[in-house]
Structures are given as C-alpha cells and as structure tokens.
Amino acid sequence: MGKIESTIKSEIQRLAHREVRSIFRPLRREVWGMKLKLSTLLKGTSNLNRWAKEQARQAEGTEVKLEASPEEVKASRLNPERVRGLRKKLGLSQRELGILAGVTTGAVVSWESGKFKPKGEKIAALVAMRKLRKRDVKKLLVKKAEEAAKKRISKRAKPVARKRRVPKKKR
C-alpha cells in the first residue's frame, strides 16, 4: 500500500509543479518587461529632473560662486591627496585650480606635494569647490578669464604719464 501511496503523491506533486510552472513563466516574462519599462522611465525622469534644475537655476539668474560657511571651512580636513583628488574630480589642471583659488600654480604644486597648506580664504575656495560640478567649474573659469581680460584691457587703455625730458644746459 505504501508504494501506491508514494507513487500517487509524487505524481500529484509532479503535475502541480507542472501547472505552477506553466502559469509562472508568462508572469515572469511580464514582470521582466515591466522592470525594463520602469528602468527606462526612471532614466527619462532623471534626465528631465536634471534639465529642470538647470533651467530653474538659469531662470533665477543665480551665478555660481565660490562660497563656503565658516563651519564647513573649520570642519574641512584638507591634505595633499584631497587637494589632488578634488582637482582630478573636477577635471582641472594645477594652473586652472590656482586661477579659481586665486593663487599661483606654484602654490597649488606646493599644496599637492605637502610642502605648504592652504590658509584662510584659499581653504574656503577649495571647500566651496567640493560642492560644484564640472560644468559649474568651467563656467567659473570662463568668467575669471573674462575678468582678467577686462583688467588687462583697462590697464592698457590708461595713458601712461611720462616724465618730460629736460635738456641739460650748456655751459
């Protein structure tokens, strides 16, 4: 009797498993398709959100500025590796980082080699750069370049007062 019972039981399990599989496979395909649609929708909305933020920023007329609160500056722990990492993350050369921070290229080299540490407003500029994106940094660089060009032009435009040369008296 036990053999018939186990045979019937295994056959019932086999048939039940077969029925479940026949129902489950189409559902699995449908779920997979829905996941695919959801991921494409999420990608589309993230792009739209990014675009909307950019448009809102442009509509406000907010300019990108290098500003950091005193608390952020105090809490920052800048070391040579972090300065170099920040520069690499933003895709800047040492010269460009120096322009943004308001220092020479040599100062940036010294910061990255560990000879000197940035102080005062230079730390604030570096901390503020952490919050920026590559696009914002490039805009700041263009703005600084335009300001520098204006300064050069204004310096050239001013007439230079020259000393009059007085001829020596003959004796």
C-alpha angles and dihedrals in degrees: 000000000000093000094055091046093052091044092052091045093051091046091051090050091049093050093045091050090050092051093048091049092050090054096038100052097063089045090052091053091048092050090048090052091049091051090051092050091046093052092050090048091050091050090050094049093047090054090047092049091051090049091048092052091050091049092048090050091051092045091053089051090227112168122211110254134182101237131145130175119245089245091057091048092049093048094048119107107199118185130165093267093052093048090050091044092051091050092049093045091054092044094238132148120229089255093053092047088051091051092051094045093043097242138108125269089250091060091054090049089051092049092051094046091048097240092120137013125224114254138199117339091006090066089048090053092050092047090049090051089060089069095051130091125225091258092054092047091052090051090051091050091052090048092050091048091052091049091050091050091051090051092051091049093048091050091052094047094060113090113239114233108230127198114251114243111233115202115236117248117250118231 
